[in-house]
Amino acid sequence: MSTDSHNPGAKRRRVSLVTTVLNAKEGCAVLLDSLARQTRLPDEAIVVDGGSTDGTQEVVRRAIEHGQRITLIVKPGLNIGAGRNAGIEAAAGEIILSTDSGCRLDPHWVENMVRRFEERPDTELVAGVYKIDPHTLTEAVVGTATMRGALDPVDPRTFNPSCRSMAFTKSLWQRAGGFPDWIKVDDTLFNLKLRRMSVNRRFAADALVFWRPRSTLADIYRQFRHYSTWRGHTQLDAESIRYNIRNLLICAALLPAGLWYPPIWTLPACALVYFYVWSYHRKSRRVAAKLGTWRAYPLCLFVYWTMIAAGISGYLTASCQRWRNYERYGRRTEAYLARTSQPNVVMRGEHAVAQPSGFGRRTPCPEALATGGNAATA
């Protein structure tokens, strides 16, 4: 019988890694290559494919042929949340590691994530961290401007992990009701659910995942439009997007007045400068200073403007979908969150501490105002 190195008397707990893919041939190859280089391998890896047609499944099968312990599950049509649930349901491990296609795992990622469970057997959730792996200036600007921790240290008390670097027990996943599969962005709502539960969580600053940000404004627009749909579908954490909608309406309302008195047109111009240049000036300067080039400043502004437009578009579209199908988006979300209503638990250092239900709310920072919430999800 194998035992944990940090707890010699305890039986070694099985570890399963679960990830989902869809037409991500290159990203899947990057992930599986980094998985093969881990100092500690999971007992199994499960890849759930949502119906790829670009050769992604062949990449997984080649990795299996080369000796990697991977199970490929092909379920055409599944979204990410449903794919995660299918993979976790099939997993034999008691500890579930979650990451995403396109991510490059630090060689010690699995080891450092699992170590938290071994050191404290009552641990239910481990929040790993991630860093950008940019190849171009645009990618460096996008990652630095949107990812928590790129400019300021991450606060473990308010940090919600992304599924690109997260681990949890299978029993916690069951207690939470699994990942929501009726919306596009599943891990944000899953995190919100866990915040409402009594969860023993730890923060693993040394469990690193590297990811490459989007490289064009068009890709950035599609990405953040996708992210903002969960706020439209759930109407949660949407204050910052409504703030941007309000600002645009103010500017639009001032324009007709200029037909009566042309000098009034300076007012919407000033409002636009204030809302969409001055409000992001300081953060854009910090990004440029961090990257060491003045060219990052205007590029950062364009990135923020793209994210604002994408956030408004995705939110309004998803809000209309919620209005037409409230049973799916409204009632299911309410039922999902109401299933367990327990005190919030936040991380203090590496330990869990219960807090009042309002704990962790914060005034939106510039990147949150652009994305409509937690910029760590970029």
TORKOL-4160 file (C-alpha; in steps of 0.2 Angstrom, whole numbers, padded with zeros to 4 digits, m for minus):
378
<pt num="1" X="0000" Y="0000" Z="0000"/>
<pt num="2" X="0007" Y="0017" Z="m0005"/>
<pt num="3" X="0007" Y="0031" Z="0007"/>
<pt num="4" X="0009" Y="0050" Z="0007"/>
<pt num="5" X="0027" Y="0057" Z="0009"/>
<pt num="6" X="0020" Y="0071" Z="0020"/>
<pt num="7" X="0009" Y="0059" Z="0030"/>
<pt num="8" X="0017" Y="0042" Z="0031"/>
<pt num="9" X="0002" Y="0034" Z="0040"/>
<pt num="10" X="m0010" Y="0039" Z="0027"/>
<pt num="11" X="m0015" Y="0030" Z="0011"/>
<pt num="12" X="m0010" Y="0038" Z="m0005"/>
<pt num="13" X="m0024" Y="0047" Z="m0013"/>
<pt num="14" X="m0027" Y="0045" Z="m0031"/>
<pt num="15" X="m0025" Y="0060" Z="m0042"/>
<pt num="16" X="m0034" Y="0063" Z="m0059"/>
<pt num="17" X="m0031" Y="0077" Z="m0071"/>
<pt num="18" X="m0046" Y="0083" Z="m0081"/>
<pt num="19" X="m0046" Y="0095" Z="m0096"/>
<pt num="20" X="m0058" Y="0099" Z="m0110"/>
<pt num="21" X="m0053" Y="0103" Z="m0128"/>
<pt num="22" X="m0062" Y="0108" Z="m0144"/>
<pt num="23" X="m0052" Y="0111" Z="m0160"/>
<pt num="24" X="m0036" Y="0116" Z="m0150"/>
<pt num="25" X="m0023" Y="0105" Z="m0159"/>
<pt num="26" X="m0008" Y="0116" Z="m0155"/>
<pt num="27" X="m0014" Y="0120" Z="m0137"/>
<pt num="28" X="m0017" Y="0102" Z="m0133"/>
<pt num="29" X="0000" Y="0097" Z="m0139"/>
<pt num="30" X="0008" Y="0111" Z="m0128"/>
<pt num="31" X="m0002" Y="0105" Z="m0112"/>
<pt num="32" X="0001" Y="0086" Z="m0115"/>
<pt num="33" X="0020" Y="0089" Z="m0118"/>
<pt num="34" X="0021" Y="0099" Z="m0101"/>
<pt num="35" X="0011" Y="0086" Z="m0092"/>
<pt num="36" X="0024" Y="0073" Z="m0098"/>
<pt num="37" X="0038" Y="0083" Z="m0090"/>
<pt num="38" X="0030" Y="0084" Z="m0072"/>
<pt num="39" X="0041" Y="0079" Z="m0057"/>
<pt num="40" X="0025" Y="0070" Z="m0051"/>
<pt num="41" X="0013" Y="0063" Z="m0063"/>
<pt num="42" X="m0006" Y="0061" Z="m0060"/>
<pt num="43" X="m0013" Y="0043" Z="m0058"/>
<pt num="44" X="m0023" Y="0047" Z="m0074"/>
<pt num="45" X="m0027" Y="0061" Z="m0086"/>
<pt num="46" X="m0044" Y="0063" Z="m0094"/>
<pt num="47" X="m0046" Y="0073" Z="m0110"/>
<pt num="48" X="m0064" Y="0077" Z="m0114"/>
<pt num="49" X="m0066" Y="0082" Z="m0133"/>
<pt num="50" X="m0081" Y="0091" Z="m0138"/>
<pt num="51" X="m0081" Y="0085" Z="m0156"/>
<pt num="52" X="m0064" Y="0092" Z="m0163"/>
<pt num="53" X="m0062" Y="0091" Z="m0182"/>
<pt num="54" X="m0044" Y="0099" Z="m0183"/>
<pt num="55" X="m0034" Y="0084" Z="m0177"/>
<pt num="56" X="m0034" Y="0087" Z="m0159"/>
<pt num="57" X="m0040" Y="0069" Z="m0155"/>
<pt num="58" X="m0025" Y="0063" Z="m0165"/>
<pt num="59" X="m0013" Y="0073" Z="m0154"/>
<pt num="60" X="m0021" Y="0065" Z="m0139"/>
<pt num="61" X="m0020" Y="0047" Z="m0146"/>
<pt num="62" X="m0001" Y="0050" Z="m0151"/>
<pt num="63" X="0002" Y="0055" Z="m0133"/>
<pt num="64" X="m0006" Y="0039" Z="m0127"/>
<pt num="65" X="0004" Y="0029" Z="m0140"/>
<pt num="66" X="0020" Y="0037" Z="m0132"/>
<pt num="67" X="0015" Y="0030" Z="m0115"/>
<pt num="68" X="0005" Y="0044" Z="m0107"/>
<pt num="69" X="m0009" Y="0038" Z="m0095"/>
<pt num="70" X="m0023" Y="0047" Z="m0104"/>
<pt num="71" X="m0041" Y="0043" Z="m0107"/>
<pt num="72" X="m0049" Y="0052" Z="m0121"/>
<pt num="73" X="m0068" Y="0054" Z="m0120"/>
<pt num="74" X="m0076" Y="0061" Z="m0136"/>
<pt num="75" X="m0093" Y="0069" Z="m0133"/>
<pt num="76" X="m0098" Y="0080" Z="m0148"/>
<pt num="77" X="m0108" Y="0095" Z="m0143"/>
<pt num="78" X="m0103" Y="0097" Z="m0125"/>
<pt num="79" X="m0099" Y="0114" Z="m0119"/>
<pt num="80" X="m0085" Y="0117" Z="m0107"/>
<pt num="81" X="m0095" Y="0115" Z="m0091"/>
<pt num="82" X="m0103" Y="0099" Z="m0097"/>
<pt num="83" X="m0086" Y="0092" Z="m0103"/>
<pt num="84" X="m0078" Y="0095" Z="m0086"/>
<pt num="85" X="m0093" Y="0086" Z="m0077"/>
<pt num="86" X="m0091" Y="0071" Z="m0089"/>
<pt num="87" X="m0072" Y="0070" Z="m0086"/>
<pt num="88" X="m0074" Y="0072" Z="m0067"/>
<pt num="89" X="m0088" Y="0059" Z="m0067"/>
<pt num="90" X="m0077" Y="0047" Z="m0076"/>
<pt num="91" X="m0062" Y="0050" Z="m0065"/>
<pt num="92" X="m0056" Y="0037" Z="m0052"/>
<pt num="93" X="m0046" Y="0050" Z="m0042"/>
<pt num="94" X="m0051" Y="0057" Z="m0026"/>
<pt num="95" X="m0041" Y="0073" Z="m0030"/>
<pt num="96" X="m0046" Y="0082" Z="m0046"/>
<pt num="97" X="m0033" Y="0093" Z="m0055"/>
<pt num="98" X="m0040" Y="0105" Z="m0068"/>
<pt num="99" X="m0031" Y="0115" Z="m0081"/>
<pt num="100" X="m0035" Y="0120" Z="m0099"/>
<pt num="101" X="m0028" Y="0117" Z="m0117"/>
<pt num="102" X="m0015" Y="0129" Z="m0122"/>
<pt num="103" X="m0008" Y="0130" Z="m0105"/>
<pt num="104" X="0010" Y="0125" Z="m0101"/>
<pt num="105" X="0012" Y="0118" Z="m0084"/>
<pt num="106" X="0027" Y="0122" Z="m0073"/>
<pt num="107" X="0037" Y="0105" Z="m0071"/>
<pt num="108" X="0032" Y="0105" Z="m0052"/>
<pt num="109" X="0014" Y="0110" Z="m0054"/>
<pt num="110" X="0006" Y="0093" Z="m0050"/>
<pt num="111" X="0018" Y="0090" Z="m0036"/>
<pt num="112" X="0015" Y="0107" Z="m0028"/>
<pt num="113" X="m0004" Y="0106" Z="m0030"/>
<pt num="114" X="m0005" Y="0088" Z="m0023"/>
<pt num="115" X="0007" Y="0093" Z="m0009"/>
<pt num="116" X="m0006" Y="0104" Z="m0001"/>
<pt num="117" X="m0019" Y="0090" Z="0001"/>
<pt num="118" X="m0005" Y="0079" Z="0008"/>
<pt num="119" X="0000" Y="0091" Z="0021"/>
<pt num="120" X="m0018" Y="0095" Z="0027"/>
<pt num="121" X="m0029" Y="0080" Z="0023"/>
<pt num="122" X="m0045" Y="0091" Z="0026"/>
<pt num="123" X="m0040" Y="0102" Z="0012"/>
<pt num="124" X="m0054" Y="0103" Z="m0001"/>
<pt num="125" X="m0049" Y="0116" Z="m0014"/>
<pt num="126" X="m0031" Y="0122" Z="m0019"/>
<pt num="127" X="m0030" Y="0138" Z="m0029"/>
<pt num="128" X="m0015" Y="0138" Z="m0041"/>
<pt num="129" X="m0008" Y="0153" Z="m0050"/>
<pt num="130" X="m0004" Y="0157" Z="m0068"/>
<pt num="131" X="0008" Y="0169" Z="m0077"/>
<pt num="132" X="0008" Y="0175" Z="m0095"/>
<pt num="133" X="0019" Y="0168" Z="m0108"/>
<pt num="134" X="0018" Y="0182" Z="m0122"/>
<pt num="135" X="0026" Y="0180" Z="m0139"/>
<pt num="136" X="0022" Y="0198" Z="m0145"/>
<pt num="137" X="0020" Y="0215" Z="m0138"/>
<pt num="138" X="0001" Y="0214" Z="m0140"/>
<pt num="139" X="0001" Y="0198" Z="m0130"/>
<pt num="140" X="0011" Y="0205" Z="m0116"/>
<pt num="141" X="0000" Y="0221" Z="m0115"/>
<pt num="142" X="m0016" Y="0210" Z="m0115"/>
<pt num="143" X="m0009" Y="0199" Z="m0101"/>
<pt num="144" X="m0001" Y="0213" Z="m0090"/>
<pt num="145" X="m0017" Y="0223" Z="m0092"/>
<pt num="146" X="m0030" Y="0210" Z="m0088"/>
<pt num="147" X="m0022" Y="0197" Z="m0077"/>
<pt num="148" X="m0022" Y="0199" Z="m0058"/>
<pt num="149" X="m0005" Y="0198" Z="m0051"/>
<pt num="150" X="0004" Y="0205" Z="m0066"/>
<pt num="151" X="0006" Y="0222" Z="m0059"/>
<pt num="152" X="0001" Y="0219" Z="m0040"/>
<pt num="153" X="0003" Y="0204" Z="m0029"/>
<pt num="154" X="m0012" Y="0193" Z="m0028"/>
<pt num="155" X="m0022" Y="0193" Z="m0012"/>
<pt num="156" X="m0025" Y="0175" Z="m0007"/>
<pt num="157" X="m0041" Y="0181" Z="0002"/>
<pt num="158" X="m0050" Y="0187" Z="m0013"/>
<pt num="159" X="m0042" Y="0177" Z="m0027"/>
<pt num="160" X="m0053" Y="0165" Z="m0036"/>
<pt num="161" X="m0044" Y="0152" Z="m0046"/>
<pt num="162" X="m0047" Y="0149" Z="m0064"/>
<pt num="163" X="m0049" Y="0131" Z="m0070"/>
<pt num="164" X="m0032" Y="0133" Z="m0079"/>
<pt num="165" X="m0024" Y="0131" Z="m0062"/>
<pt num="166" X="m0036" Y="0123" Z="m0049"/>
<pt num="167" X="m0037" Y="0107" Z="m0039"/>
<pt num="168" X="m0052" Y="0101" Z="m0028"/>
<pt num="169" X="m0058" Y="0085" Z="m0021"/>
<pt num="170" X="m0071" Y="0075" Z="m0030"/>
<pt num="171" X="m0083" Y="0076" Z="m0015"/>
<pt num="172" X="m0082" Y="0095" Z="m0015"/>
<pt num="173" X="m0087" Y="0095" Z="m0034"/>
<pt num="174" X="m0102" Y="0083" Z="m0029"/>
<pt num="175" X="m0107" Y="0094" Z="m0015"/>
<pt num="176" X="m0107" Y="0110" Z="m0025"/>
<pt num="177" X="m0118" Y="0102" Z="m0039"/>
<pt num="178" X="m0104" Y="0101" Z="m0052"/>
<pt num="179" X="m0100" Y="0114" Z="m0064"/>
<pt num="180" X="m0114" Y="0124" Z="m0072"/>
<pt num="181" X="m0117" Y="0117" Z="m0089"/>
<pt num="182" X="m0131" Y="0129" Z="m0095"/>
<pt num="183" X="m0119" Y="0144" Z="m0097"/>
<pt num="184" X="m0104" Y="0147" Z="m0107"/>
<pt num="185" X="m0092" Y="0152" Z="m0093"/>
<pt num="186" X="m0093" Y="0139" Z="m0080"/>
<pt num="187" X="m0078" Y="0142" Z="m0068"/>
<pt num="188" X="m0083" Y="0159" Z="m0062"/>
<pt num="189" X="m0100" Y="0153" Z="m0056"/>
<pt num="190" X="m0092" Y="0138" Z="m0049"/>
<pt num="191" X="m0080" Y="0149" Z="m0039"/>
<pt num="192" X="m0095" Y="0160" Z="m0033"/>
<pt num="193" X="m0104" Y="0144" Z="m0027"/>
<pt num="194" X="m0089" Y="0138" Z="m0018"/>
<pt num="195" X="m0088" Y="0156" Z="m0009"/>
<pt num="196" X="m0105" Y="0153" Z="m0002"/>
<pt num="197" X="m0100" Y="0136" Z="0005"/>
<pt num="198" X="m0090" Y="0130" Z="0019"/>
<pt num="199" X="m0074" Y="0125" Z="0010"/>
<pt num="200" X="m0056" Y="0121" Z="0017"/>
<pt num="201" X="m0045" Y="0130" Z="0004"/>
<pt num="202" X="m0027" Y="0134" Z="0002"/>
<pt num="203" X="m0017" Y="0145" Z="m0009"/>
<pt num="204" X="m0002" Y="0138" Z="m0019"/>
<pt num="205" X="0009" Y="0152" Z="m0025"/>
<pt num="206" X="0022" Y="0139" Z="m0032"/>
<pt num="207" X="0009" Y="0130" Z="m0042"/>
<pt num="208" X="0012" Y="0139" Z="m0059"/>
<pt num="209" X="0003" Y="0138" Z="m0076"/>
<pt num="210" X="0009" Y="0148" Z="m0090"/>
<pt num="211" X="m0003" Y="0154" Z="m0104"/>
<pt num="212" X="m0002" Y="0164" Z="m0120"/>
<pt num="213" X="m0014" Y="0178" Z="m0121"/>
<pt num="214" X="m0023" Y="0183" Z="m0137"/>
<pt num="215" X="m0013" Y="0191" Z="m0150"/>
<pt num="216" X="m0025" Y="0202" Z="m0160"/>
<pt num="217" X="m0039" Y="0214" Z="m0156"/>
<pt num="218" X="m0051" Y="0203" Z="m0165"/>
<pt num="219" X="m0047" Y="0188" Z="m0154"/>
<pt num="220" X="m0047" Y="0199" Z="m0139"/>
<pt num="221" X="m0065" Y="0205" Z="m0143"/>
<pt num="222" X="m0071" Y="0187" Z="m0146"/>
<pt num="223" X="m0063" Y="0181" Z="m0130"/>
<pt num="224" X="m0070" Y="0195" Z="m0118"/>
<pt num="225" X="m0087" Y="0194" Z="m0127"/>
<pt num="226" X="m0088" Y="0176" Z="m0122"/>
<pt num="227" X="m0083" Y="0180" Z="m0104"/>
<pt num="228" X="m0096" Y="0193" Z="m0102"/>
<pt num="229" X="m0110" Y="0182" Z="m0107"/>
<pt num="230" X="m0111" Y="0174" Z="m0090"/>
<pt num="231" X="m0115" Y="0191" Z="m0082"/>
<pt num="232" X="m0129" Y="0193" Z="m0094"/>
<pt num="233" X="m0136" Y="0175" Z="m0092"/>
<pt num="234" X="m0134" Y="0176" Z="m0073"/>
<pt num="235" X="m0136" Y="0195" Z="m0069"/>
<pt num="236" X="m0122" Y="0193" Z="m0056"/>
<pt num="237" X="m0107" Y="0204" Z="m0054"/>
<pt num="238" X="m0113" Y="0215" Z="m0069"/>
<pt num="239" X="m0111" Y="0232" Z="m0061"/>
<pt num="240" X="m0096" Y="0237" Z="m0070"/>
<pt num="241" X="m0103" Y="0233" Z="m0087"/>
<pt num="242" X="m0119" Y="0243" Z="m0083"/>
<pt num="243" X="m0107" Y="0257" Z="m0078"/>
<pt num="244" X="m0099" Y="0257" Z="m0095"/>
<pt num="245" X="m0117" Y="0256" Z="m0103"/>
<pt num="246" X="m0122" Y="0271" Z="m0093"/>
<pt num="247" X="m0107" Y="0281" Z="m0098"/>
<pt num="248" X="m0110" Y="0278" Z="m0117"/>
<pt num="249" X="m0128" Y="0283" Z="m0114"/>
<pt num="250" X="m0123" Y="0299" Z="m0106"/>
<pt num="251" X="m0112" Y="0303" Z="m0121"/>
<pt num="252" X="m0125" Y="0298" Z="m0133"/>
<pt num="253" X="m0138" Y="0309" Z="m0124"/>
<pt num="254" X="m0127" Y="0324" Z="m0126"/>
<pt num="255" X="m0125" Y="0323" Z="m0145"/>
<pt num="256" X="m0142" Y="0329" Z="m0150"/>
<pt num="257" X="m0140" Y="0345" Z="m0140"/>
<pt num="258" X="m0126" Y="0350" Z="m0151"/>
<pt num="259" X="m0139" Y="0351" Z="m0166"/>
<pt num="260" X="m0147" Y="0365" Z="m0156"/>
<pt num="261" X="m0131" Y="0373" Z="m0150"/>
<pt num="262" X="m0115" Y="0366" Z="m0158"/>
<pt num="263" X="m0103" Y="0371" Z="m0144"/>
<pt num="264" X="m0112" Y="0358" Z="m0133"/>
<pt num="265" X="m0103" Y="0345" Z="m0144"/>
<pt num="266" X="m0088" Y="0348" Z="m0133"/>
<pt num="267" X="m0097" Y="0340" Z="m0118"/>
<pt num="268" X="m0099" Y="0322" Z="m0126"/>
<pt num="269" X="m0081" Y="0324" Z="m0132"/>
<pt num="270" X="m0075" Y="0328" Z="m0114"/>
<pt num="271" X="m0085" Y="0314" Z="m0107"/>
<pt num="272" X="m0078" Y="0301" Z="m0119"/>
<pt num="273" X="m0060" Y="0307" Z="m0114"/>
<pt num="274" X="m0064" Y="0306" Z="m0096"/>
<pt num="275" X="m0073" Y="0289" Z="m0096"/>
<pt num="276" X="m0062" Y="0280" Z="m0109"/>
<pt num="277" X="m0045" Y="0289" Z="m0108"/>
<pt num="278" X="m0042" Y="0297" Z="m0091"/>
<pt num="279" X="m0050" Y="0283" Z="m0082"/>
<pt num="280" X="m0037" Y="0270" Z="m0090"/>
<pt num="281" X="m0022" Y="0282" Z="m0091"/>
<pt num="282" X="m0014" Y="0277" Z="m0074"/>
<pt num="283" X="m0015" Y="0259" Z="m0077"/>
<pt num="284" X="m0009" Y="0260" Z="m0095"/>
<pt num="285" X="0006" Y="0270" Z="m0089"/>
<pt num="286" X="0010" Y="0256" Z="m0077"/>
<pt num="287" X="0008" Y="0243" Z="m0090"/>
<pt num="288" X="0020" Y="0253" Z="m0102"/>
<pt num="289" X="0032" Y="0255" Z="m0088"/>
<pt num="290" X="0032" Y="0237" Z="m0083"/>
<pt num="291" X="0035" Y="0232" Z="m0101"/>
<pt num="292" X="0048" Y="0245" Z="m0104"/>
<pt num="293" X="0041" Y="0253" Z="m0120"/>
<pt num="294" X="0030" Y="0268" Z="m0123"/>
<pt num="295" X="0022" Y="0259" Z="m0137"/>
<pt num="296" X="0012" Y="0249" Z="m0124"/>
<pt num="297" X="0003" Y="0264" Z="m0118"/>
<pt num="298" X="m0008" Y="0267" Z="m0134"/>
<pt num="299" X="m0010" Y="0249" Z="m0137"/>
<pt num="300" X="m0016" Y="0246" Z="m0119"/>
<pt num="301" X="m0029" Y="0259" Z="m0122"/>
<pt num="302" X="m0035" Y="0250" Z="m0138"/>
<pt num="303" X="m0035" Y="0234" Z="m0128"/>
<pt num="304" X="m0047" Y="0242" Z="m0115"/>
<pt num="305" X="m0058" Y="0249" Z="m0127"/>
<pt num="306" X="m0060" Y="0232" Z="m0136"/>
<pt num="307" X="m0064" Y="0224" Z="m0120"/>
<pt num="308" X="m0077" Y="0237" Z="m0115"/>
<pt num="309" X="m0085" Y="0235" Z="m0132"/>
<pt num="310" X="m0085" Y="0216" Z="m0131"/>
<pt num="311" X="m0091" Y="0216" Z="m0113"/>
<pt num="312" X="m0106" Y="0227" Z="m0117"/>
<pt num="313" X="m0110" Y="0217" Z="m0133"/>
<pt num="314" X="m0109" Y="0200" Z="m0124"/>
<pt num="315" X="m0119" Y="0206" Z="m0109"/>
<pt num="316" X="m0133" Y="0213" Z="m0119"/>
<pt num="317" X="m0134" Y="0198" Z="m0130"/>
<pt num="318" X="m0134" Y="0186" Z="m0115"/>
<pt num="319" X="m0147" Y="0197" Z="m0106"/>
<pt num="320" X="m0159" Y="0195" Z="m0120"/>
<pt num="321" X="m0156" Y="0177" Z="m0120"/>
<pt num="322" X="m0160" Y="0176" Z="m0102"/>
<pt num="323" X="m0176" Y="0186" Z="m0104"/>
<pt num="324" X="m0182" Y="0174" Z="m0118"/>
<pt num="325" X="m0177" Y="0159" Z="m0108"/>
<pt num="326" X="m0178" Y="0163" Z="m0090"/>
<pt num="327" X="m0181" Y="0145" Z="m0084"/>
<pt num="328" X="m0164" Y="0140" Z="m0091"/>
<pt num="329" X="m0153" Y="0155" Z="m0086"/>
<pt num="330" X="m0162" Y="0163" Z="m0071"/>
<pt num="331" X="m0170" Y="0149" Z="m0062"/>
<pt num="332" X="m0157" Y="0136" Z="m0064"/>
<pt num="333" X="m0144" Y="0149" Z="m0058"/>
<pt num="334" X="m0154" Y="0153" Z="m0043"/>
<pt num="335" X="m0157" Y="0135" Z="m0039"/>
<pt num="336" X="m0138" Y="0131" Z="m0041"/>
<pt num="337" X="m0133" Y="0145" Z="m0029"/>
<pt num="338" X="m0147" Y="0142" Z="m0017"/>
<pt num="339" X="m0143" Y="0123" Z="m0015"/>
<pt num="340" X="m0130" Y="0127" Z="m0002"/>
<pt num="341" X="m0130" Y="0144" Z="0008"/>
<pt num="342" X="m0116" Y="0144" Z="0020"/>
<pt num="343" X="m0104" Y="0157" Z="0026"/>
<pt num="344" X="m0090" Y="0163" Z="0014"/>
<pt num="345" X="m0073" Y="0155" Z="0017"/>
<pt num="346" X="m0058" Y="0164" Z="0011"/>
<pt num="347" X="m0039" Y="0161" Z="0011"/>
<pt num="348" X="m0028" Y="0169" Z="0024"/>
<pt num="349" X="m0011" Y="0165" Z="0020"/>
<pt num="350" X="m0013" Y="0146" Z="0016"/>
<pt num="351" X="m0027" Y="0143" Z="0028"/>
<pt num="352" X="m0046" Y="0144" Z="0027"/>
<pt num="353" X="m0056" Y="0157" Z="0037"/>
<pt num="354" X="m0075" Y="0160" Z="0038"/>
<pt num="355" X="m0081" Y="0177" Z="0034"/>
<pt num="356" X="m0097" Y="0186" Z="0033"/>
<pt num="357" X="m0107" Y="0184" Z="0017"/>
<pt num="358" X="m0102" Y="0201" Z="0010"/>
<pt num="359" X="m0083" Y="0199" Z="0012"/>
<pt num="360" X="m0072" Y="0201" Z="m0003"/>
<pt num="361" X="m0082" Y="0214" Z="m0012"/>
<pt num="362" X="m0071" Y="0227" Z="m0019"/>
<pt num="363" X="m0073" Y="0243" Z="m0029"/>
<pt num="364" X="m0070" Y="0238" Z="m0047"/>
<pt num="365" X="m0052" Y="0242" Z="m0053"/>
<pt num="366" X="m0049" Y="0248" Z="m0071"/>
<pt num="367" X="m0047" Y="0231" Z="m0078"/>
<pt num="368" X="m0063" Y="0225" Z="m0070"/>
<pt num="369" X="m0072" Y="0240" Z="m0077"/>
<pt num="370" X="m0066" Y="0235" Z="m0094"/>
<pt num="371" X="m0070" Y="0216" Z="m0092"/>
<pt num="372" X="m0085" Y="0217" Z="m0081"/>
<pt num="373" X="m0078" Y="0209" Z="m0066"/>
<pt num="374" X="m0063" Y="0198" Z="m0061"/>
<pt num="375" X="m0049" Y="0201" Z="m0073"/>
<pt num="376" X="m0041" Y="0185" Z="m0067"/>
<pt num="377" X="m0052" Y="0176" Z="m0079"/>
<pt num="378" X="m0044" Y="0183" Z="m0094"/>
